[in-house]
Amino acid sequence: MAALIVALLLSSFHVSLAARNLLQTTPSLPTLPPMPKATLPPLPAVPTLPQATLPPLPSTQIPSLPNPTLPAMPTIPKVTLPPLPATSLPTIPTTIPSIPTIPTTIPTIPFFSPPPSTTSP
């Protein structure tokens, strides 16, 4: 097994050296002989086609259609609305009311005094 691994490592080493050598050498390619130019025959001339003559169109008169008469539009009666009641709009205040202040002191609650002692010291 070890011999196979050593053989693969050495062969890959030799292959990489051979590839580097091939990349560094410039191949001498043989020059190709010049190709002969192909000459094409001239294109034939486009023939002229005869012009077609169309017969004249018949001059027939298109009959005119009668103008239809529309019926008269009915008149719509005018509607009168009752007058609106005269109510006044509420007035909008222009000044902003002041914000009440919050007290920062805690009020004291009076406590009752203790009852007098029955024995004296």
SULNORKA-V368963 format. One line per field, one symbol per residue. psi: psi as a letter, one per 20 degrees, with the letter a starting at -180 (. if undefined). A space follows every 10 residues. Layout:
psi = ???
This chain:
psi = ghhggggggh hhghghhhhg ghhiqpqoqq qqqqqqpppq qqqqqpqpqq pppqqqqqmq pppqqqpqpq qqpqppqppp qqqqqnqqqq qpqiqpqqpq qpqiqpqqpp qqqqqqqhqq .
